[in-house]
Amino acid sequence: MSLPLILAVDDDPALLAAVERELRTRYAPDYGICCLSTPADALDLLEQRTQAGEDVALVLAAEELAGAPGSEFLGEVARFCPHAQRALLIGWENLGVPETGDAIFEAIAQGRIDHYVVRPAPPPDEQFHQALSSFLLAWAEARRRASHTIEVVGETWSGRAYELREVLGRCAMPHRFHLAGSEEGQAVLAGTGPRKLPLIVMPTGAVMEDPSNTDIARSAGKELDPSGDRYDLVIVGCGPAGLSAAVYGASEGLRTVVIDSGSIGGQATSSSSIRNYLGFQRGITGAELARRAFQQAWVFGARFAFMQQVTHLSREDDGIVVGLDTGGVVVAGAVVLATGASYRRLGVDSLEALHGAGVFYGAAASEAPLVAGKEVVIVGGANSAGQAAVHLAAYAERVTVVIRAASLEAGMSSYLVHQVEGTPNIEVRTGTEVVGGGGDGWLDHLVLRDRSSGELEKVGAYGLFLMIGAQPHTQWLPPTVERDAAGFVVTGSELGDDAVGTFGRRPMVQETSIAGVLAAGDVRHGSIKRVASAVGEGSIAIQSVHRLLAV
């Protein structure tokens, strides 16, 4: 098998030579390098590579090729190499030019390019290579070729094998799944000897047979028993809000521990590409954002207790007591509730029985390779559903987005609406809901209902990705924590009058009805369900923590 290809296309010989110099100097040992001057020759080469089953990692194209926008050529690339990263080469002088920005936005929205890269300056141009490295990493992760990838082997797609994949996803740990009877599965098992299934093989070569969730956390160095200790700050939940509170709390000298029944990232790990997060102009996956935040907080001194459930919370004379399902107890000066929310269950028995076997809650980023060339349906109208649709469209033959509302604009950011509507193999069904479906061991059909006429329609579907509603993780909280009718935690000025009398002061903005216990992110009543908002609330909560500890 030949090396994965990096292809550059430019009809200006001098500019093409500069790009070729940089590509061959840095990437020739690990990638095939090809530089061509015409789109026709490039498409012929890509067709040959596809027919030979050879990988194409990255395609670069000039802003203008043969008198046409380079984005038009890059749009054609997807016909042959749907997983290749595609980037437009732009001149430094065009950065900030409105017309150039508009053209790039439109090309991304219509699925013709992934992003742009500024042409290389005289060497060494590390910014150019940093951009290319991000494209190559995105390609490697999408193709399950990234370093430190965990192998999972199971006898079936569902059951414990799927539970292991879910746990690894919640830990934001790159992994790939193989059926034991597949060629890939047999290759993995050949190196392990007779073993009980399902099993996972760590990047170090260590093999674990049907490991517990705690075993997985321990193997990744993410397991801690915090019981019996006293901390300045206990954070319950390790999604964006909890990670943000951990970064700011630990960096400002607070003895901080984060406790989560799963691992890092929360619901954000299901986001395949967050393009509107400040500072990440090429977008970032929810899992990668979570990994970076975890490492940042860890180095600042935050400690993490994963795969442990908080079951009890009360205000006592010596502080706030946090009880764990292990029987352990942690005492805190202040607590931040950042338990987030999860997708609401569909409640159709025949589909719940296929959970992990074609029916997934979130999981579009990790399960996308399973639906290559198939028909899939996404239920949901928020940003996560839009991101999933665009991501899955690069794998599936057709993606249908089903929403109960009359339009996508009701719950999705404008840039994502534009991108969904501009992707040719995505169809949007408004005013529609999923009411049935089934399959023999794997999903093969769904039943849709038109909400206005009541008409039922049976459609073929190999995958169903559910991203509906938001159900807060607050069932474990004591009755003394005030919640709204949907279960979200009420804070600050919206608390009842009793809170002022209990506290002897006005509650702080994010403070719950238990003094010293704050809420941040999706779990809080009235919060904006966006990653950036959750991160902001996590950081702001630390200001209140300092005030509480100073009393």
N, C-alpha and C positions, 0 to 999 in steps of 0.2 A: 504494500500500500504506500502510495506516495505521500509526501508531507502535505499538510493542509496549505492551501494556497492563499497568498496575499496578492491581489491584482490591483494595479493602478492604470488608469486610462486618462491620457491627456494628449491633445493634438499639438501642443506647444513643445517642441523638442527640448528646449532649455529647461522649462519648468518640469517636464517629465524626468529629465536627467537628475534634477535635484531630489525629486521624490525617490527615484530608484537608488541613488547613492545612500540615502538614509535607510531605506528598507533593507538593502543588501548588507549594510554595515552592522545593523542590529539584529535582524531576524532570520538571516539565511540559514543558520544552523538548525532551526526548528520549523521553518516554514519555507514552502516553495515561493519564489518571488518571480512575478511576471509583470512587465510593463509594456503596454501597447498604446498605439496612437489612434486607433479607430474603434468606435463602439461595435461595429459589425464584427471585427476580429475578436473582440472581447466576448461577445455573446456566443460566437462559434466555439471559443475555448471553454466557456462555462457549460455549454451544452455537452461537449465532449467529456468534461469532468463529471457531469451528472450521470451520463450514460455509463461511465466507468466506475461509478460509486465512490468517487474521490471527493474529499471535503474542500470547501472554499470557506475560509475564515473571515476575510475582510476584502471589500472592494472599495477602492477610492476613485473618485471621478472629478474632473475639472468642472468648474461652474458652468462652462459652455463647451459643448462637444459637437463638432460638425455643424455649427450654426444653431444648435438647439440646447436647451438647458440640460446640464449634466444630470439633473434629478430625473429626467425622463429615461435616460439610459439606466440609472440605478433602479428605477421602478421596474424595468424589464428584467433586471438581475433576479428578482424574487421568483420569477417563473421557473428558473433553473435551480436556484440556491436559496430557498426560503429562509434558511437559518443563518446565512452569511450576514455579517454586519456591513452596512453600507454608509459611507461617509462622503460628503461633498467637500472638495478641496477649495478653500476660499483664500483670497489674498488678505494680508494683514490690514491693508488700507480699506477693506470693505467691512471690517468689524465696526458695528455701530451704525452702519448705513441703513436707514429704514427700509429701503426697497429690498436689500439683501436679507434683512431679518424677516420681512414679510414672506419672501420666497422660500426661506428655510422653514418657517412655521407651516406654510401651506404644504410643502413637500413632506414634512413629518406627519402632518394631519392626514394626508392622503396615502400614507404608508409607502412612499417612494424612497425615503431615506431614513436612517436612524438618527443621524445628526451630522454635524460638520466638523472639520478640523482645519486649523489655519496652516497654510503651506509652510514647509520647513524653511527656517532661516539658515545661514551658514552654520556648520556644526561647531560645537555641540548644541543642538536645539532640544533641550530636555522637555520643554512644553509639548512639542510635537510628539515625542515618544510617550509622554505621559498620556496624551489623548489616545494614541494608538494602543497602548497597553490596556486602557479601559475598554476599548472595543474588543480586543482579543480576549479579555477576561469575560466579557459578556457572552461572547460566542462560546468559549470553553464551558461556562456554566450552563448555558442553554443546551449544549450537546453532551452534558454530563462528563466533560473531560477536564474539569478543573482539578487542581491539586487538592490533596486532603479530602478526597471524596470517599464516603463510606458505602460499602456494598451490602445490599440487603437481599437475601434469597429466601423465598417462601414457596409453599406448595400451591397456594391460591392467592388471588389478588386481595381477597377480603380477610376478615378475621384478624388474628393476631399480627399477621404480616402487614396489614394496613395500619393497625395500631402502632407498630414500630415506625412506619413511615411518617405517621402523624407526629409521633414524639420527636423524631429527628427534625421534622419541619418546624416544630415549636422551639426546638433548640437552635434553629437557624444553622443546622449542620448539613452541608452539601452531601447528597446521597443519591444512589440509583438503585432501582429494584429489578430483580430478575426472577422469573419463574424457575423453579428447580429443574424443570424439564427442558428449558430453552438452552440454546447453544451457549449463550452468555452465562446462564446459571450453572451449567455443567462446568464451564471453564473456571468459575469461582470455586465451586465445590471440589474440583480436582486438586486445588491447593490447600484444602482444609482437612481432607480425609473424611471418614464417616462421621456425620454430625446430626444432631437433632434440629429439625426445622421448626420455625424460621430461625435464621441466624443472621448476624451482621459481622462483617469483617472491617475492622478499623484501618485507617491509613497506615498505622504502625505494623499491621499484619495480625494483630490480636483478634481472636475469634470468640464471639459470645453466642451461646446457644439460647434462643428464646430469652433474652435478657429482660430483667425488669426495667421499668422506667428509671428507677434510682441507679441501677447498674449503668445505664447509658449516660446519665448525668455524671456519675463518678468517673467513667472512662474518659470523659471529655474534660475532667478537672473542674467540674462545675457543681460539686456536691459539698455541702457544709451543714453541720448541725449547729444552729445558733442557740439552742435551748440552754437556759441557765445563765445567759449573758445579759448585760444591760447595755443598751445603745442609746445614743442621742436621738437617733432617727431610725425607725423601722418603716420600710416602704413595702406595701403589700401589692404585688403586681409588677411585672417586668416588661410591660409594653412601652411605647414611646414616652408616656407621662412618667412612668416609674423610672425608666432609664435616665430621663432628663433630671428628675429629682435626685437620683443617685449621683450623677455627674456633678451637679451644683452643690449638693449636700457634702459629698466627700471632698470636693476641691476646696470647700470653705472650712474644712477642719472638723466637720461633724462625724462622729463615729456612726457609720451607716451600714445597715444590712437590708438587702432586698430579698423578700420571700415570695416564691411563686409556685403554684401547683404544677406548672409546666416548666418552661424555660424562657429564654429571651424572645422579645419581639411582639408577643401577643398576636392580635388579629392582623397587625401590620405585616407580618411575615407572608401573608397571602397576596400582598401587593406586588405584582410582577414588575412594575415600573412606575415610580412616583416622579413625574416630570416637573411638578410645580413646587418642589421643596427648595427653599432658599439655598443657593450656593451650589446646587447640583444641576448644572445646565443641561447635561446629557441624560438626566434622570438617574434614579438609583432604586434598586429593589428594596422592598421592606426588610427582607432578611439581611441584606448587606448593611443597611442603615442600623439595624439592631445589633449586628456583630460589631460594628465600629463603636457604637455607643457603649456596649458592654465592655469592650477593651479599654475605652477611655475611662469609664467609671472604675474599673478594676485597678488600673494604674494609679488613680487618685486615692485608692484605699477602700473603696466600697467593697463589701463582702456580699456574696450571693448564696442563698439557700434554695436550690431548685428541687422540684418534685416533692414539695412539702406543702400541705394545705393548712391555711390559717382557719381555725374553727371557732375561735373565741376572741372577743375583744371587750375590755372593760376598763373603766377608770378607777384606779385604786389609790390609796394614800401615797404609795411610793412611786407612782407613775402609771403609765398605760400598760396593761398586761395583755400580751398577745399569746394565745394558746395555739398549739400545733396539733395536727392529727397524729403525730408521733408520741404525743403525751408531754412533749417539752413545752416550756414556757419562756418567753422573752419579755423583758421589761424595757419600755422605751420612754424617753422624755417627750417624744412627739411621734405621731404616726401619719403617714400619707397613704390614703386608699387610692390605688391606681389599678384596680382590678379589671377595668375596661368592660367591654361587652363582646358578645359573640353573635354569630349569625343565628337567627331564629330558625327552628326546625320547621320543615315543611308539613309534617304531620300526616303524610300519606304512607300507610303501612307497607304497601307493596314496594315503595321506593326506599323507605328506611331499611328494608331488608337487604337492599343492594348497596348500602353504605360501604364505600371502598371498592365496590365492583361496578364502577360506572357512575355512581352517585357520590358527589363530594361537596362538603361544606368548605368554601374557599378552595385552597389547594391548587389553583390554576397554574401557579408557577412551578410546582413540583410534579404535577401529574400531566402536564401538557404533552410530553413525548408519548404517553399512552394512547392519545387520541389522534395521532398523525394520520391524515388522509380520511378522517371520519367526520360524521355530522355530530355537532355538540350543541347543547342549549345552556345558556346562562340565565338564571333568574335573579333579577336585581337591577336597580336603577341608580345606584350611588357610584362614586368614583371607583371603588374597588371592582365593581362589575364592569365598568368601562375599561379599566386597565386589564382585567382578565380577558375581555373580548378581544382587544387588540393583540394581546400576547398569544392567545389560543389561535387566532387567525393565521399566525405564521406556521401552525402545525396542522390544524384541522382543515378539511375540505370546505366546510361551511360552519359558521357560528351564528346561532339565532339568540338574540337577547330578548327575553320575555319580561315585560314590566306591566304592572297593574295600572300605572298612571297613563295619562294621555300623551305624554312626551318625555323624552330623556331630560330635557331642560329642567324638569321639576326637581331633580336630585343630583345632577351631574355637572361638573365644571364645564364651562364653555369649550375649553381647548380639547377636552376628552370627547364631548359630543361631536365636535368637528372631526376628530380622528376616527371615531366609531363610524360616523356617517360616510367618511371618505374611504373606508376600507372595503374593497369590492366584495369580499366573501363574508361580510357581516350583514345580517338582516335584523331589523328591530321590529318586534311585534308588540305594539302598545295595546292597552286595555285588555290584556290577556293574562291568564294564570294557569299554572300546572295543577291538574287535579287528579292525575293518575299516571300509570305507567308500569313497566315491569320488564322481565327478561329471565332467561333460564341460566342463572349463575352470573350473568352480566347484563347490564341494561341494554335493551334493544329498541324500546319504544316509550313514548310519552303520550299522555292525553292532555290536550290544551282546551281551555274553555274561554270563549269570547265573553267578556263581562257584560257587554251591552245586550247581546242577543241570546246568550246562554248556549250557543251552539258548541258542540264538542267536536274535536278533530284529533285523530290519531296520527302521530308523526314518528318517523324513525329517528332514533337518537342513540349514539354510542356512549355519550358522556353528558352528565347533568351537573352543572356547577352552581351551587346555591349560595347566594349572597344577599339575603333578605333580612330586613329589620335589624334591630339591635337589642339584644337581651342582656341587661347588666348582670355582672357576677356579684350580686348582693344578697343572695338567699341566706348566706351564712351569718350575716350581720345581726346583732342583737336588736330587739324592738326599739331600743332607745336611740338608734340611728334613724333619723327621720328620712323617709323616702317618698317619692311621688307615686302616682297610681301605677306607673310602669316599672317601678322598682329602682329608679335612679336616685342617687343620694342628693338630698337638698342641703344647700350650704348658704352661709353668709346672711344677707338681708332677707332672704326668702324663708328663713327658718321661722317657726312659730314664735309667739311672744314669750313662751316659757323659757326659751333659750337665754334671753337677756337676763332673766331673773336667776337662772341656774348658774350662768357664767359670772354674774356680777359685773358684766361689761358687754359691749356689743360684740357679736361674733366677728371674727376676721372673714375676709371675702370668701375663702375656700374652706372655712371651718365648718364641720358638721355639728350635729346636736350633742356630740360628746366633746367637751372642751379638750383641745390639744390634738384632736383627730381631724385631719384635713382630707379633702378629696380633690383629685386632679384627673383630667382626661375624660374619656367617654363615659366613665361611671357616674360622673357628676351631672345632676339635673341642669339643663340649659347649656351644656357644653356644645361646642361646634365639633362635629365628627370629622375632624381632619387631623392628620399626623402632626402638622406644624402647630395646630392649636393645642394638642395634647402635650407636645414638647414645651410650649410656652407656659402652660399651666403647671407643669412639673417644676420648671425653674422658678416661677413666681411663688410657688408654695414654700420654697426654702426661705424666702424673706420672712414669712409668717412663722416658720419653725424657729428662726433665730429670736424673734420677739417672744415666742412662747417659752423658750429655754432661758431667756434672760429674766423672766419673772421670778 
